[in-house]
Amino acid sequence: MKRKDFLQLSTKAALFLGLTSSIACKDEIDDAASKTLAMKATGSAFGLKAPKIDKVRVGIIGAGNRGQTLIQMFDWLIKNNHAKVVAISDLKKEKTDKLNKHLKKTHNYTADAYFGNPDEWKKLADRDDIDLLIICTPWEWHTPMALYGMEKGKHVASEVPIAFTLEDCWKLIETAERTQKHCMMMENCCFNNEELWVLNMVNQGVFGDLTHAEGAYIHDLRKHLLDDTYYEDQWRIKHHLKKDGNFYTTHGLGPISQYMDIGRGDTYDHIVSMSSREKSLSNAAKKHGAPQFANVVCGDMNTSLIKTKLGKTIMIQFDVHTGRPYDRLNTVVGTKAVHEGYPSKLYINKEELEWWGHRWLDEKNYQEYREKYNHPLWAKLKEQISDNSVGHGGMDFVMIYRLIRCLNKGIPLDINVYDSVLWSSITPLSELSVAQNSSSVKVPDFTGGTWKNKAKSEMLRDV
Ligand SMILES: NC(=O)c1ccc[n+]([C@@H]2O[C@H](COP(=O)([O-])OP(=O)(O)OC[C@H]3O[C@@H](n4cnc5c(N)ncnc54)[C@H](O)[C@@H]3O)[C@@H](O)[C@H]2O)c1
């Protein structure tokens, strides 16, 4: 499809592909979805290697909750001369000051700060002494900042999701392929101890052939969503007033997609999605003096099912409205083993009648698997991880460590632009399905067919 047609489509389709739920008619949705299916990628950013960078010069955009955690993940890398944070941007000076206070205290220097208006970050991205942009702003900024950064010759790494409209998904693919810059979504759960252990077992054949997996983002966020001091300008709850679907797919889908070789021999084919009615967030808004947020459009629980080209199924859930304990499920089912998370348990099919289907491994046997298949990355980084456990128990450190070390070594990143876009695209696709009474929606091929090339996840490479 030509770029001109794409832009015409974008204006018309923007209504449906993530920005608002004011759905006009089903024909228009079908039209938008089928046109986006017809767009073509070349696959030229697959396995992308960039020249080695001895010391990666980093610019951080967004110094809110996430920026303040992520800057600490650079401490070991800065001390060991693998990276340096040279610039920081945020709307607010007090937030860039906070990051600089950390740099001053820990490394005895401060980074250049850009603040004061919503376009100030562009000055940071325009600099020619920055190699990598780290983007930790609200969702609506991820794609524009990543696109601008790549156009300015930077590698980019964005918080999740990297895009929430299909139009933005395609723009990221087109720009990453044309500029040959790394464009990674920082899906930290892919780097968690439990998920890497499961991945290692999958790759070593413990699970046999995979058939099904389940993931989720179940996290009671009501307090944070309604608190007018937590997210800048309460940006996050505003999405819940406009759309209905799964807004936060990637914590569940990232690890599952790596278990299932998605993008490396298999890919998503189609999705169906259904949302429950909404009750909990609006009740909380009314009860806690925030009636302006009482008209919630997003259902309390969204459940989506994805079928892959090779016939595997994935269930993915999203609930940040109800008072339930945190859960990402992390379920994976194969012909030889099953894993379920929260808490982690493992079933091994012993091929003996009395074992069939009835018992999780006891603690002793579970621990044997845990030790035998502990991922080499976690084994290697044990000491640094225990020093950096503030980042979600260590996974944030492992993610930033891998990102920087891959750039130092000039090897492909663990999560490429196709992974980033595909996992994120489930947000607008779930919204399309929900809006059409849970109809089946085709998933576009963002890879130009390269998903057919069988390869194991890059996560194990060159550890
Ligand atoms: N991977 C994870 O575990 C994880 C955890 C928390 C948040 N996140 C993600 O991180 C991102 C940020 O979330 P948060 O909780 O830090 O939100 P936040 O509101 O605390 O921080 C966002 C920051 O971006 C700044 N900002 C907004 N527009 C800007 C602009 N134009 N230029 C420069 N700065 C701008 C805001 O001032 C704010 O400080 C979100 O995408 C969220 O989904 C990921």
The ligand as an SDF file (V2000), in Angstrom:
LIG
                    3D

 44 48  0  0  0  0  0  0  0  0999 V2000
    7.1330   -1.7700   32.6580 N   0  0  0  0  0  0  0  0  0  0  0  0
    6.6670   -1.4810   33.8650 C   0  0  0  0  0  0  0  0  0  0  0  0
    6.7460   -2.2710   34.8020 O   0  0  0  0  0  0  0  0  0  0  0  0
    6.0370   -0.1420   34.0800 C   0  0  0  0  0  0  0  0  0  0  0  0
    5.7680    0.3030   35.3740 C   0  0  0  0  0  0  0  0  0  0  0  0
    5.2070    1.5610   35.5210 C   0  0  0  0  0  0  0  0  0  0  0  0
    4.9300    2.3390   34.4110 C   0  0  0  0  0  0  0  0  0  0  0  0
    5.2040    1.8730   33.1780 N   0  0  0  0  0  0  0  0  0  0  0  0
    4.9730    2.6950   31.9840 C   0  0  0  0  0  0  0  0  0  0  0  0
    5.7880    3.8410   32.0800 O   0  0  0  0  0  0  0  0  0  0  0  0
    5.1550    4.9430   31.4680 C   0  0  0  0  0  0  0  0  0  0  0  0
    5.1040    6.1140   32.4250 C   0  0  0  0  0  0  0  0  0  0  0  0
    4.3140    5.7640   33.5670 O   0  0  0  0  0  0  0  0  0  0  0  0
    4.5040    6.5110   34.9550 P   0  0  0  0  0  0  0  0  0  0  0  0
    3.8180    5.7030   35.9720 O   0  0  0  0  0  0  0  0  0  0  0  0
    5.9370    6.8590   35.1240 O   0  0  0  0  0  0  0  0  0  0  0  0
    3.6680    7.8560   34.6830 O   0  0  0  0  0  0  0  0  0  0  0  0
    3.9910    9.2830   35.3060 P   0  0  0  0  0  0  0  0  0  0  0  0
    2.8020   10.1340   35.0260 O   0  0  0  0  0  0  0  0  0  0  0  0
    4.4690    9.1670   36.7070 O   0  0  0  0  0  0  0  0  0  0  0  0
    5.2500    9.7600   34.4490 O   0  0  0  0  0  0  0  0  0  0  0  0
    5.1720   10.2190   33.1310 C   0  0  0  0  0  0  0  0  0  0  0  0
    6.0770   11.4170   33.0450 C   0  0  0  0  0  0  0  0  0  0  0  0
    6.1280   11.8450   31.6920 O   0  0  0  0  0  0  0  0  0  0  0  0
    6.1770   13.2780   31.7170 C   0  0  0  0  0  0  0  0  0  0  0  0
    5.7310   13.7860   30.4060 N   0  0  0  0  0  0  0  0  0  0  0  0
    4.4900   13.8200   29.8890 C   0  0  0  0  0  0  0  0  0  0  0  0
    4.5140   14.3840   28.6760 N   0  0  0  0  0  0  0  0  0  0  0  0
    5.8030   14.7200   28.4380 C   0  0  0  0  0  0  0  0  0  0  0  0
    6.4550   15.3790   27.3580 C   0  0  0  0  0  0  0  0  0  0  0  0
    5.7860   15.8020   26.2880 N   0  0  0  0  0  0  0  0  0  0  0  0
    7.7860   15.5790   27.4550 N   0  0  0  0  0  0  0  0  0  0  0  0
    8.4930   15.1580   28.5360 C   0  0  0  0  0  0  0  0  0  0  0  0
    7.9100   14.5410   29.5910 N   0  0  0  0  0  0  0  0  0  0  0  0
    6.5860   14.3460   29.5260 C   0  0  0  0  0  0  0  0  0  0  0  0
    5.2550   13.6690   32.8470 C   0  0  0  0  0  0  0  0  0  0  0  0
    5.5190   14.9570   33.3220 O   0  0  0  0  0  0  0  0  0  0  0  0
    5.5500   12.5930   33.8730 C   0  0  0  0  0  0  0  0  0  0  0  0
    6.5360   12.9850   34.7990 O   0  0  0  0  0  0  0  0  0  0  0  0
    3.7930    4.4390   31.0280 C   0  0  0  0  0  0  0  0  0  0  0  0
    3.8670    4.0940   29.7070 O   0  0  0  0  0  0  0  0  0  0  0  0
    3.5520    3.2030   31.8550 C   0  0  0  0  0  0  0  0  0  0  0  0
    2.7330    2.2880   31.2020 O   0  0  0  0  0  0  0  0  0  0  0  0
    5.7700    0.6480   33.0080 C   0  0  0  0  0  0  0  0  0  0  0  0
  1  2  1  0
  2  3  2  0
  2  4  1  0
  4  5  1  0
  4 44  2  0
  5  6  2  0
  6  7  1  0
  7  8  2  0
  8  9  1  0
  8 44  1  0
  9 10  1  0
  9 42  1  0
 10 11  1  0
 11 12  1  0
 11 40  1  0
 12 13  1  0
 13 14  1  0
 14 15  2  0
 14 16  1  0
 14 17  1  0
 17 18  1  0
 18 19  2  0
 18 20  1  0
 18 21  1  0
 21 22  1  0
 22 23  1  0
 23 24  1  0
 23 38  1  0
 24 25  1  0
 25 26  1  0
 25 36  1  0
 26 27  1  0
 26 35  1  0
 27 28  2  0
 28 29  1  0
 29 30  1  0
 29 35  2  0
 30 31  1  0
 30 32  2  0
 32 33  1  0
 33 34  2  0
 34 35  1  0
 36 37  1  0
 36 38  1  0
 38 39  1  0
 40 41  1  0
 40 42  1  0
 42 43  1  0
M  CHG  2   8   1  16  -1
M  END
$$$$
